Amino acid sequence: MSLFKRNATKKEIETLLNEIQINLENNYKDLAIKAFKDSSELIEKYYNTAAINEKTYIKYKQQLDEFSKRMVGYSHRLNVKY
């Protein structure tokens, strides 16, 4: 894989991770959940196709783990009164 393609791949992932961060900061729960799901799928796809190496994969997975901890309890069900 060329250096340009590799950099574009990392930039795409980092853009999605940044989107999660922005949505969490603004308390946009639905958008944060969607960005988390999209970035998780993209990271897995790129790792499975060898577009990113294991070191990069682990780095991104650790970032997702941190976001996951911050998103514990994000659900519409919490806002519904029974």
PDB file of N, CA, C and O in Angstrom:
ATOM      1  N   MET A   1       0.851  -1.168   0.000  1.00  0.00           N
ATOM      2  CA  MET A   1       0.000   0.000   0.000  1.00  0.00           C
ATOM      3  C   MET A   1       0.895   1.229   0.000  1.00  0.00           C
ATOM      4  O   MET A   1       1.882   1.287   0.734  1.00  0.00           O
ATOM      5  N   SER A   2       0.553   2.199  -0.817  1.00  0.00           N
ATOM      6  CA  SER A   2       1.370   3.396  -0.921  1.00  0.00           C
ATOM      7  C   SER A   2       1.256   4.254   0.330  1.00  0.00           C
ATOM      8  O   SER A   2       0.290   4.152   1.087  1.00  0.00           O
ATOM      9  N   LEU A   3       2.248   5.094   0.530  1.00  0.00           N
ATOM     10  CA  LEU A   3       2.272   5.977   1.688  1.00  0.00           C
ATOM     11  C   LEU A   3       1.079   6.929   1.663  1.00  0.00           C
ATOM     12  O   LEU A   3       0.473   7.196   2.700  1.00  0.00           O
ATOM     13  N   PHE A   4       0.743   7.441   0.476  1.00  0.00           N
ATOM     14  CA  PHE A   4      -0.398   8.350   0.362  1.00  0.00           C
ATOM     15  C   PHE A   4      -1.689   7.657   0.769  1.00  0.00           C
ATOM     16  O   PHE A   4      -2.492   8.226   1.508  1.00  0.00           O
ATOM     17  N   LYS A   5      -1.894   6.450   0.301  1.00  0.00           N
ATOM     18  CA  LYS A   5      -3.106   5.690   0.622  1.00  0.00           C
ATOM     19  C   LYS A   5      -3.168   5.393   2.121  1.00  0.00           C
ATOM     20  O   LYS A   5      -4.231   5.485   2.734  1.00  0.00           O
ATOM     21  N   ARG A   6      -2.017   5.037   2.706  1.00  0.00           N
ATOM     22  CA  ARG A   6      -1.960   4.741   4.137  1.00  0.00           C
ATOM     23  C   ARG A   6      -2.311   5.989   4.958  1.00  0.00           C
ATOM     24  O   ARG A   6      -3.048   5.908   5.941  1.00  0.00           O
ATOM     25  N   ASN A   7      -1.773   7.144   4.542  1.00  0.00           N
ATOM     26  CA  ASN A   7      -2.076   8.387   5.243  1.00  0.00           C
ATOM     27  C   ASN A   7      -3.545   8.763   5.091  1.00  0.00           C
ATOM     28  O   ASN A   7      -4.152   9.277   6.031  1.00  0.00           O
ATOM     29  N   ALA A   8      -4.117   8.515   3.930  1.00  0.00           N
ATOM     30  CA  ALA A   8      -5.532   8.796   3.706  1.00  0.00           C
ATOM     31  C   ALA A   8      -6.400   7.901   4.579  1.00  0.00           C
ATOM     32  O   ALA A   8      -7.430   8.337   5.093  1.00  0.00           O
ATOM     33  N   THR A   9      -5.989   6.662   4.744  1.00  0.00           N
ATOM     34  CA  THR A   9      -6.710   5.712   5.590  1.00  0.00           C
ATOM     35  C   THR A   9      -6.710   6.186   7.034  1.00  0.00           C
ATOM     36  O   THR A   9      -7.757   6.226   7.680  1.00  0.00           O
ATOM     37  N   LYS A  10      -5.541   6.545   7.539  1.00  0.00           N
ATOM     38  CA  LYS A  10      -5.440   7.025   8.917  1.00  0.00           C
ATOM     39  C   LYS A  10      -6.233   8.313   9.101  1.00  0.00           C
ATOM     40  O   LYS A  10      -6.880   8.500  10.132  1.00  0.00           O
ATOM     41  N   LYS A  11      -6.189   9.202   8.113  1.00  0.00           N
ATOM     42  CA  LYS A  11      -6.927  10.460   8.205  1.00  0.00           C
ATOM     43  C   LYS A  11      -8.430  10.195   8.268  1.00  0.00           C
ATOM     44  O   LYS A  11      -9.147  10.867   9.010  1.00  0.00           O
ATOM     45  N   GLU A  12      -8.901   9.237   7.506  1.00  0.00           N
ATOM     46  CA  GLU A  12     -10.322   8.888   7.517  1.00  0.00           C
ATOM     47  C   GLU A  12     -10.745   8.378   8.899  1.00  0.00           C
ATOM     48  O   GLU A  12     -11.796   8.762   9.413  1.00  0.00           O
ATOM     49  N   ILE A  13      -9.935   7.526   9.486  1.00  0.00           N
ATOM     50  CA  ILE A  13     -10.235   6.996  10.820  1.00  0.00           C
ATOM     51  C   ILE A  13     -10.189   8.113  11.849  1.00  0.00           C
ATOM     52  O   ILE A  13     -11.087   8.228  12.683  1.00  0.00           O
ATOM     53  N   GLU A  14      -9.155   8.932  11.798  1.00  0.00           N
ATOM     54  CA  GLU A  14      -9.006  10.009  12.773  1.00  0.00           C
ATOM     55  C   GLU A  14     -10.113  11.045  12.656  1.00  0.00           C
ATOM     56  O   GLU A  14     -10.493  11.657  13.655  1.00  0.00           O
ATOM     57  N   THR A  15     -10.632  11.249  11.459  1.00  0.00           N
ATOM     58  CA  THR A  15     -11.765  12.155  11.276  1.00  0.00           C
ATOM     59  C   THR A  15     -12.995  11.619  12.005  1.00  0.00           C
ATOM     60  O   THR A  15     -13.708  12.378  12.662  1.00  0.00           O
ATOM     61  N   LEU A  16     -13.243  10.322  11.890  1.00  0.00           N
ATOM     62  CA  LEU A  16     -14.381   9.724  12.592  1.00  0.00           C
ATOM     63  C   LEU A  16     -14.186   9.748  14.108  1.00  0.00           C
ATOM     64  O   LEU A  16     -15.138   9.991  14.851  1.00  0.00           O
ATOM     65  N   LEU A  17     -12.966   9.499  14.569  1.00  0.00           N
ATOM     66  CA  LEU A  17     -12.699   9.556  16.004  1.00  0.00           C
ATOM     67  C   LEU A  17     -12.894  10.979  16.529  1.00  0.00           C
ATOM     68  O   LEU A  17     -13.401  11.177  17.634  1.00  0.00           O
ATOM     69  N   ASN A  18     -12.492  11.952  15.738  1.00  0.00           N
ATOM     70  CA  ASN A  18     -12.695  13.356  16.110  1.00  0.00           C
ATOM     71  C   ASN A  18     -14.188  13.687  16.159  1.00  0.00           C
ATOM     72  O   ASN A  18     -14.631  14.465  17.003  1.00  0.00           O
ATOM     73  N   GLU A  19     -14.947  13.097  15.257  1.00  0.00           N
ATOM     74  CA  GLU A  19     -16.395  13.304  15.243  1.00  0.00           C
ATOM     75  C   GLU A  19     -17.029  12.768  16.531  1.00  0.00           C
ATOM     76  O   GLU A  19     -17.937  13.391  17.081  1.00  0.00           O
ATOM     77  N   ILE A  20     -16.556  11.626  17.008  1.00  0.00           N
ATOM     78  CA  ILE A  20     -17.050  11.092  18.278  1.00  0.00           C
ATOM     79  C   ILE A  20     -16.765  12.094  19.392  1.00  0.00           C
ATOM     80  O   ILE A  20     -17.645  12.413  20.191  1.00  0.00           O
ATOM     81  N   GLN A  21     -15.535  12.585  19.437  1.00  0.00           N
ATOM     82  CA  GLN A  21     -15.125  13.523  20.477  1.00  0.00           C
ATOM     83  C   GLN A  21     -16.008  14.775  20.472  1.00  0.00           C
ATOM     84  O   GLN A  21     -16.482  15.209  21.522  1.00  0.00           O
ATOM     85  N   ILE A  22     -16.221  15.338  19.316  1.00  0.00           N
ATOM     86  CA  ILE A  22     -17.037  16.556  19.197  1.00  0.00           C
ATOM     87  C   ILE A  22     -18.467  16.280  19.643  1.00  0.00           C
ATOM     88  O   ILE A  22     -19.058  17.079  20.368  1.00  0.00           O
ATOM     89  N   ASN A  23     -19.021  15.158  19.214  1.00  0.00           N
ATOM     90  CA  ASN A  23     -20.391  14.827  19.587  1.00  0.00           C
ATOM     91  C   ASN A  23     -20.529  14.566  21.086  1.00  0.00           C
ATOM     92  O   ASN A  23     -21.545  14.923  21.683  1.00  0.00           O
ATOM     93  N   LEU A  24     -19.525  13.954  21.693  1.00  0.00           N
ATOM     94  CA  LEU A  24     -19.558  13.738  23.140  1.00  0.00           C
ATOM     95  C   LEU A  24     -19.492  15.074  23.885  1.00  0.00           C
ATOM     96  O   LEU A  24     -20.210  15.285  24.863  1.00  0.00           O
ATOM     97  N   GLU A  25     -18.629  15.964  23.416  1.00  0.00           N
ATOM     98  CA  GLU A  25     -18.490  17.265  24.065  1.00  0.00           C
ATOM     99  C   GLU A  25     -19.770  18.087  23.984  1.00  0.00           C
ATOM    100  O   GLU A  25     -20.076  18.864  24.889  1.00  0.00           O
ATOM    101  N   ASN A  26     -20.518  17.913  22.893  1.00  0.00           N
ATOM    102  CA  ASN A  26     -21.751  18.667  22.703  1.00  0.00           C
ATOM    103  C   ASN A  26     -22.989  17.904  23.170  1.00  0.00           C
ATOM    104  O   ASN A  26     -24.115  18.368  22.994  1.00  0.00           O
ATOM    105  N   ASN A  27     -22.772  16.736  23.762  1.00  0.00           N
ATOM    106  CA  ASN A  27     -23.844  15.900  24.284  1.00  0.00           C
ATOM    107  C   ASN A  27     -24.835  15.462  23.204  1.00  0.00           C
ATOM    108  O   ASN A  27     -26.031  15.329  23.460  1.00  0.00           O
ATOM    109  N   TYR A  28     -24.319  15.241  21.994  1.00  0.00           N
ATOM    110  CA  TYR A  28     -25.131  14.718  20.900  1.00  0.00           C
ATOM    111  C   TYR A  28     -25.017  13.198  20.935  1.00  0.00           C
ATOM    112  O   TYR A  28     -24.196  12.608  20.233  1.00  0.00           O
ATOM    113  N   LYS A  29     -25.836  12.588  21.746  1.00  0.00           N
ATOM    114  CA  LYS A  29     -25.699  11.154  22.013  1.00  0.00           C
ATOM    115  C   LYS A  29     -25.906  10.290  20.778  1.00  0.00           C
ATOM    116  O   LYS A  29     -25.118   9.380  20.520  1.00  0.00           O
ATOM    117  N   ASP A  30     -26.953  10.563  20.015  1.00  0.00           N
ATOM    118  CA  ASP A  30     -27.225   9.742  18.829  1.00  0.00           C
ATOM    119  C   ASP A  30     -26.085   9.830  17.821  1.00  0.00           C
ATOM    120  O   ASP A  30     -25.669   8.821  17.252  1.00  0.00           O
ATOM    121  N   LEU A  31     -25.589  11.038  17.607  1.00  0.00           N
ATOM    122  CA  LEU A  31     -24.496  11.220  16.656  1.00  0.00           C
ATOM    123  C   LEU A  31     -23.208  10.585  17.164  1.00  0.00           C
ATOM    124  O   LEU A  31     -22.435  10.034  16.380  1.00  0.00           O
ATOM    125  N   ALA A  32     -22.976  10.658  18.461  1.00  0.00           N
ATOM    126  CA  ALA A  32     -21.786  10.026  19.045  1.00  0.00           C
ATOM    127  C   ALA A  32     -21.853   8.513  18.877  1.00  0.00           C
ATOM    128  O   ALA A  32     -20.855   7.882  18.530  1.00  0.00           O
ATOM    129  N   ILE A  33     -23.015   7.934  19.118  1.00  0.00           N
ATOM    130  CA  ILE A  33     -23.189   6.484  18.966  1.00  0.00           C
ATOM    131  C   ILE A  33     -22.968   6.067  17.517  1.00  0.00           C
ATOM    132  O   ILE A  33     -22.301   5.067  17.252  1.00  0.00           O
ATOM    133  N   LYS A  34     -23.528   6.831  16.578  1.00  0.00           N
ATOM    134  CA  LYS A  34     -23.363   6.501  15.159  1.00  0.00           C
ATOM    135  C   LYS A  34     -21.903   6.619  14.741  1.00  0.00           C
ATOM    136  O   LYS A  34     -21.384   5.734  14.060  1.00  0.00           O
ATOM    137  N   ALA A  35     -21.238   7.688  15.136  1.00  0.00           N
ATOM    138  CA  ALA A  35     -19.828   7.866  14.782  1.00  0.00           C
ATOM    139  C   ALA A  35     -18.971   6.768  15.404  1.00  0.00           C
ATOM    140  O   ALA A  35     -18.016   6.302  14.783  1.00  0.00           O
ATOM    141  N   PHE A  36     -19.305   6.351  16.623  1.00  0.00           N
ATOM    142  CA  PHE A  36     -18.578   5.269  17.289  1.00  0.00           C
ATOM    143  C   PHE A  36     -18.725   3.983  16.487  1.00  0.00           C
ATOM    144  O   PHE A  36     -17.741   3.293  16.224  1.00  0.00           O
ATOM    145  N   LYS A  37     -19.942   3.669  16.103  1.00  0.00           N
ATOM    146  CA  LYS A  37     -20.201   2.446  15.333  1.00  0.00           C
ATOM    147  C   LYS A  37     -19.469   2.491  13.989  1.00  0.00           C
ATOM    148  O   LYS A  37     -18.829   1.519  13.588  1.00  0.00           O
ATOM    149  N   ASP A  38     -19.570   3.631  13.300  1.00  0.00           N
ATOM    150  CA  ASP A  38     -18.921   3.771  11.992  1.00  0.00           C
ATOM    151  C   ASP A  38     -17.402   3.636  12.093  1.00  0.00           C
ATOM    152  O   ASP A  38     -16.774   2.956  11.281  1.00  0.00           O
ATOM    153  N   SER A  39     -16.825   4.288  13.094  1.00  0.00           N
ATOM    154  CA  SER A  39     -15.370   4.226  13.223  1.00  0.00           C
ATOM    155  C   SER A  39     -14.905   2.832  13.636  1.00  0.00           C
ATOM    156  O   SER A  39     -13.861   2.364  13.181  1.00  0.00           O
ATOM    157  N   SER A  40     -15.667   2.178  14.485  1.00  0.00           N
ATOM    158  CA  SER A  40     -15.315   0.827  14.895  1.00  0.00           C
ATOM    159  C   SER A  40     -15.318  -0.117  13.698  1.00  0.00           C
ATOM    160  O   SER A  40     -14.398  -0.917  13.530  1.00  0.00           O
ATOM    161  N   GLU A  41     -16.344  -0.024  12.875  1.00  0.00           N
ATOM    162  CA  GLU A  41     -16.434  -0.867  11.678  1.00  0.00           C
ATOM    163  C   GLU A  41     -15.296  -0.562  10.701  1.00  0.00           C
ATOM    164  O   GLU A  41     -14.723  -1.472  10.102  1.00  0.00           O
ATOM    165  N   LEU A  42     -14.975   0.720  10.545  1.00  0.00           N
ATOM    166  CA  LEU A  42     -13.920   1.117   9.618  1.00  0.00           C
ATOM    167  C   LEU A  42     -12.554   0.621  10.089  1.00  0.00           C
ATOM    168  O   LEU A  42     -11.755   0.142   9.285  1.00  0.00           O
ATOM    169  N   ILE A  43     -12.290   0.735  11.373  1.00  0.00           N
ATOM    170  CA  ILE A  43     -11.018   0.266  11.925  1.00  0.00           C
ATOM    171  C   ILE A  43     -10.874  -1.242  11.712  1.00  0.00           C
ATOM    172  O   ILE A  43      -9.811  -1.718  11.312  1.00  0.00           O
ATOM    173  N   GLU A  44     -11.931  -1.980  11.976  1.00  0.00           N
ATOM    174  CA  GLU A  44     -11.894  -3.434  11.764  1.00  0.00           C
ATOM    175  C   GLU A  44     -11.666  -3.764  10.292  1.00  0.00           C
ATOM    176  O   GLU A  44     -10.866  -4.640   9.963  1.00  0.00           O
ATOM    177  N   LYS A  45     -12.362  -3.067   9.419  1.00  0.00           N
ATOM    178  CA  LYS A  45     -12.233  -3.309   7.978  1.00  0.00           C
ATOM    179  C   LYS A  45     -10.800  -3.059   7.520  1.00  0.00           C
ATOM    180  O   LYS A  45     -10.220  -3.880   6.810  1.00  0.00           O
ATOM    181  N   TYR A  46     -10.232  -1.932   7.923  1.00  0.00           N
ATOM    182  CA  TYR A  46      -8.876  -1.602   7.493  1.00  0.00           C
ATOM    183  C   TYR A  46      -7.839  -2.539   8.093  1.00  0.00           C
ATOM    184  O   TYR A  46      -6.835  -2.841   7.448  1.00  0.00           O
ATOM    185  N   TYR A  47      -8.062  -2.996   9.296  1.00  0.00           N
ATOM    186  CA  TYR A  47      -7.129  -3.947   9.904  1.00  0.00           C
ATOM    187  C   TYR A  47      -7.207  -5.298   9.192  1.00  0.00           C
ATOM    188  O   TYR A  47      -6.181  -5.916   8.909  1.00  0.00           O
ATOM    189  N   ASN A  48      -8.414  -5.744   8.909  1.00  0.00           N
ATOM    190  CA  ASN A  48      -8.600  -7.042   8.242  1.00  0.00           C
ATOM    191  C   ASN A  48      -8.087  -7.057   6.806  1.00  0.00           C
ATOM    192  O   ASN A  48      -7.740  -8.115   6.282  1.00  0.00           O
ATOM    193  N   THR A  49      -8.036  -5.896   6.171  1.00  0.00           N
ATOM    194  CA  THR A  49      -7.514  -5.812   4.805  1.00  0.00           C
ATOM    195  C   THR A  49      -6.066  -5.342   4.778  1.00  0.00           C
ATOM    196  O   THR A  49      -5.531  -5.042   3.711  1.00  0.00           O
ATOM    197  N   ALA A  50      -5.434  -5.276   5.935  1.00  0.00           N
ATOM    198  CA  ALA A  50      -4.023  -4.878   6.083  1.00  0.00           C
ATOM    199  C   ALA A  50      -3.755  -3.442   5.645  1.00  0.00           C
ATOM    200  O   ALA A  50      -2.634  -3.106   5.264  1.00  0.00           O
ATOM    201  N   ALA A  51      -4.776  -2.602   5.698  1.00  0.00           N
ATOM    202  CA  ALA A  51      -4.582  -1.192   5.376  1.00  0.00           C
ATOM    203  C   ALA A  51      -3.927  -0.454   6.545  1.00  0.00           C
ATOM    204  O   ALA A  51      -3.287   0.580   6.353  1.00  0.00           O
ATOM    205  N   ILE A  52      -4.092  -0.994   7.756  1.00  0.00           N
ATOM    206  CA  ILE A  52      -3.379  -0.466   8.922  1.00  0.00           C
ATOM    207  C   ILE A  52      -2.696  -1.638   9.613  1.00  0.00           C
ATOM    208  O   ILE A  52      -3.174  -2.771   9.572  1.00  0.00           O
ATOM    209  N   ASN A  53      -1.565  -1.339  10.248  1.00  0.00           N
ATOM    210  CA  ASN A  53      -0.837  -2.410  10.923  1.00  0.00           C
ATOM    211  C   ASN A  53      -1.378  -2.627  12.340  1.00  0.00           C
ATOM    212  O   ASN A  53      -2.261  -1.902  12.796  1.00  0.00           O
ATOM    213  N   GLU A  54      -0.839  -3.627  13.019  1.00  0.00           N
ATOM    214  CA  GLU A  54      -1.342  -3.996  14.340  1.00  0.00           C
ATOM    215  C   GLU A  54      -1.125  -2.891  15.371  1.00  0.00           C
ATOM    216  O   GLU A  54      -1.986  -2.658  16.219  1.00  0.00           O
ATOM    217  N   LYS A  55      -0.003  -2.224  15.303  1.00  0.00           N
ATOM    218  CA  LYS A  55       0.291  -1.135  16.246  1.00  0.00           C
ATOM    219  C   LYS A  55      -0.742  -0.013  16.119  1.00  0.00           C
ATOM    220  O   LYS A  55      -1.247   0.492  17.121  1.00  0.00           O
ATOM    221  N   THR A  56      -1.046   0.363  14.899  1.00  0.00           N
ATOM    222  CA  THR A  56      -2.040   1.407  14.647  1.00  0.00           C
ATOM    223  C   THR A  56      -3.424   0.935  15.070  1.00  0.00           C
ATOM    224  O   THR A  56      -4.198   1.696  15.652  1.00  0.00           O
ATOM    225  N   TYR A  57      -3.728  -0.313  14.776  1.00  0.00           N
ATOM    226  CA  TYR A  57      -5.008  -0.904  15.158  1.00  0.00           C
ATOM    227  C   TYR A  57      -5.199  -0.842  16.674  1.00  0.00           C
ATOM    228  O   TYR A  57      -6.261  -0.446  17.153  1.00  0.00           O
ATOM    229  N   ILE A  58      -4.185  -1.228  17.413  1.00  0.00           N
ATOM    230  CA  ILE A  58      -4.269  -1.217  18.879  1.00  0.00           C
ATOM    231  C   ILE A  58      -4.463   0.210  19.391  1.00  0.00           C
ATOM    232  O   ILE A  58      -5.245   0.439  20.314  1.00  0.00           O
ATOM    233  N   LYS A  59      -3.765   1.152  18.804  1.00  0.00           N
ATOM    234  CA  LYS A  59      -3.895   2.563  19.198  1.00  0.00           C
ATOM    235  C   LYS A  59      -5.339   3.043  19.019  1.00  0.00           C
ATOM    236  O   LYS A  59      -5.908   3.674  19.909  1.00  0.00           O
ATOM    237  N   TYR A  60      -5.913   2.738  17.868  1.00  0.00           N
ATOM    238  CA  TYR A  60      -7.289   3.172  17.606  1.00  0.00           C
ATOM    239  C   TYR A  60      -8.295   2.438  18.495  1.00  0.00           C
ATOM    240  O   TYR A  60      -9.275   3.030  18.947  1.00  0.00           O
ATOM    241  N   LYS A  61      -8.055   1.159  18.742  1.00  0.00           N
ATOM    242  CA  LYS A  61      -8.954   0.402  19.621  1.00  0.00           C
ATOM    243  C   LYS A  61      -8.922   0.965  21.043  1.00  0.00           C
ATOM    244  O   LYS A  61      -9.954   1.001  21.713  1.00  0.00           O
ATOM    245  N   GLN A  62      -7.760   1.402  21.507  1.00  0.00           N
ATOM    246  CA  GLN A  62      -7.665   2.016  22.831  1.00  0.00           C
ATOM    247  C   GLN A  62      -8.461   3.317  22.884  1.00  0.00           C
ATOM    248  O   GLN A  62      -9.108   3.610  23.889  1.00  0.00           O
ATOM    249  N   GLN A  63      -8.415   4.094  21.811  1.00  0.00           N
ATOM    250  CA  GLN A  63      -9.206   5.328  21.761  1.00  0.00           C
ATOM    251  C   GLN A  63     -10.699   5.002  21.804  1.00  0.00           C
ATOM    252  O   GLN A  63     -11.470   5.672  22.491  1.00  0.00           O
ATOM    253  N   LEU A  64     -11.094   3.970  21.067  1.00  0.00           N
ATOM    254  CA  LEU A  64     -12.501   3.568  21.086  1.00  0.00           C
ATOM    255  C   LEU A  64     -12.920   3.088  22.476  1.00  0.00           C
ATOM    256  O   LEU A  64     -14.041   3.352  22.910  1.00  0.00           O
ATOM    257  N   ASP A  65     -12.031   2.390  23.170  1.00  0.00           N
ATOM    258  CA  ASP A  65     -12.330   1.931  24.527  1.00  0.00           C
ATOM    259  C   ASP A  65     -12.573   3.116  25.460  1.00  0.00           C
ATOM    260  O   ASP A  65     -13.476   3.076  26.296  1.00  0.00           O
ATOM    261  N   GLU A  66     -11.774   4.163  25.319  1.00  0.00           N
ATOM    262  CA  GLU A  66     -11.961   5.365  26.140  1.00  0.00           C
ATOM    263  C   GLU A  66     -13.305   6.022  25.838  1.00  0.00           C
ATOM    264  O   GLU A  66     -14.020   6.429  26.754  1.00  0.00           O
ATOM    265  N   PHE A  67     -13.645   6.124  24.558  1.00  0.00           N
ATOM    266  CA  PHE A  67     -14.939   6.691  24.189  1.00  0.00           C
ATOM    267  C   PHE A  67     -16.079   5.825  24.721  1.00  0.00           C
ATOM    268  O   PHE A  67     -17.099   6.339  25.180  1.00  0.00           O
ATOM    269  N   SER A  68     -15.896   4.524  24.654  1.00  0.00           N
ATOM    270  CA  SER A  68     -16.918   3.593  25.133  1.00  0.00           C
ATOM    271  C   SER A  68     -17.206   3.814  26.615  1.00  0.00           C
ATOM    272  O   SER A  68     -18.360   3.792  27.043  1.00  0.00           O
ATOM    273  N   LYS A  69     -16.158   4.024  27.385  1.00  0.00           N
ATOM    274  CA  LYS A  69     -16.341   4.285  28.822  1.00  0.00           C
ATOM    275  C   LYS A  69     -17.123   5.564  29.053  1.00  0.00           C
ATOM    276  O   LYS A  69     -17.944   5.636  29.967  1.00  0.00           O
ATOM    277  N   ARG A  70     -16.875   6.573  28.234  1.00  0.00           N
ATOM    278  CA  ARG A  70     -17.590   7.846  28.373  1.00  0.00           C
ATOM    279  C   ARG A  70     -19.051   7.742  27.931  1.00  0.00           C
ATOM    280  O   ARG A  70     -19.887   8.552  28.332  1.00  0.00           O
ATOM    281  N   MET A  71     -19.350   6.743  27.104  1.00  0.00           N
ATOM    282  CA  MET A  71     -20.690   6.604  26.550  1.00  0.00           C
ATOM    283  C   MET A  71     -21.556   5.601  27.312  1.00  0.00           C
ATOM    284  O   MET A  71     -22.675   5.312  26.887  1.00  0.00           O
ATOM    285  N   VAL A  72     -21.067   5.078  28.407  1.00  0.00           N
ATOM    286  CA  VAL A  72     -21.843   4.123  29.194  1.00  0.00           C
ATOM    287  C   VAL A  72     -23.162   4.781  29.602  1.00  0.00           C
ATOM    288  O   VAL A  72     -23.170   5.881  30.153  1.00  0.00           O
ATOM    289  N   GLY A  73     -24.265   4.104  29.328  1.00  0.00           N
ATOM    290  CA  GLY A  73     -25.574   4.617  29.701  1.00  0.00           C
ATOM    291  C   GLY A  73     -26.246   5.455  28.630  1.00  0.00           C
ATOM    292  O   GLY A  73     -27.366   5.924  28.836  1.00  0.00           O
ATOM    293  N   TYR A  74     -25.591   5.658  27.486  1.00  0.00           N
ATOM    294  CA  TYR A  74     -26.218   6.418  26.408  1.00  0.00           C
ATOM    295  C   TYR A  74     -27.336   5.586  25.804  1.00  0.00           C
ATOM    296  O   TYR A  74     -27.090   4.560  25.171  1.00  0.00           O
ATOM    297  N   SER A  75     -28.550   6.032  26.001  1.00  0.00           N
ATOM    298  CA  SER A  75     -29.696   5.313  25.455  1.00  0.00           C
ATOM    299  C   SER A  75     -30.926   6.193  25.550  1.00  0.00           C
ATOM    300  O   SER A  75     -31.049   7.001  26.472  1.00  0.00           O
ATOM    301  N   HIS A  76     -31.828   6.041  24.608  1.00  0.00           N
ATOM    302  CA  HIS A  76     -33.087   6.781  24.664  1.00  0.00           C
ATOM    303  C   HIS A  76     -33.954   6.301  25.824  1.00  0.00           C
ATOM    304  O   HIS A  76     -34.769   7.054  26.356  1.00  0.00           O
ATOM    305  N   ARG A  77     -33.771   5.054  26.204  1.00  0.00           N
ATOM    306  CA  ARG A  77     -34.592   4.499  27.269  1.00  0.00           C
ATOM    307  C   ARG A  77     -34.412   5.252  28.585  1.00  0.00           C
ATOM    308  O   ARG A  77     -35.304   5.246  29.433  1.00  0.00           O
ATOM    309  N   LEU A  78     -33.258   5.899  28.755  1.00  0.00           N
ATOM    310  CA  LEU A  78     -33.037   6.641  29.998  1.00  0.00           C
ATOM    311  C   LEU A  78     -33.920   7.883  30.079  1.00  0.00           C
ATOM    312  O   LEU A  78     -34.185   8.396  31.166  1.00  0.00           O
ATOM    313  N   ASN A  79     -34.369   8.357  28.928  1.00  0.00           N
ATOM    314  CA  ASN A  79     -35.172   9.585  28.894  1.00  0.00           C
ATOM    315  C   ASN A  79     -36.669   9.323  28.882  1.00  0.00           C
ATOM    316  O   ASN A  79     -37.460  10.266  28.857  1.00  0.00           O
ATOM    317  N   VAL A  80     -37.064   8.078  28.898  1.00  0.00           N
ATOM    318  CA  VAL A  80     -38.477   7.716  28.839  1.00  0.00           C
ATOM    319  C   VAL A  80     -38.976   7.445  30.245  1.00  0.00           C
ATOM    320  O   VAL A  80     -38.374   6.681  30.999  1.00  0.00           O
ATOM    321  N   LYS A  81     -40.100   8.091  30.590  1.00  0.00           N
ATOM    322  CA  LYS A  81     -40.696   7.875  31.906  1.00  0.00           C
ATOM    323  C   LYS A  81     -41.784   6.821  31.780  1.00  0.00           C
ATOM    324  O   LYS A  81     -42.608   6.883  30.868  1.00  0.00           O
ATOM    325  N   TYR A  82     -41.790   5.861  32.683  1.00  0.00           N
ATOM    326  CA  TYR A  82     -42.784   4.784  32.660  1.00  0.00           C
ATOM    327  C   TYR A  82     -43.878   5.052  33.655  1.00  0.00           C
ATOM    328  O   TYR A  82     -44.808   4.255  33.781  1.00  0.00           O
TER     329      TYR A  82
END
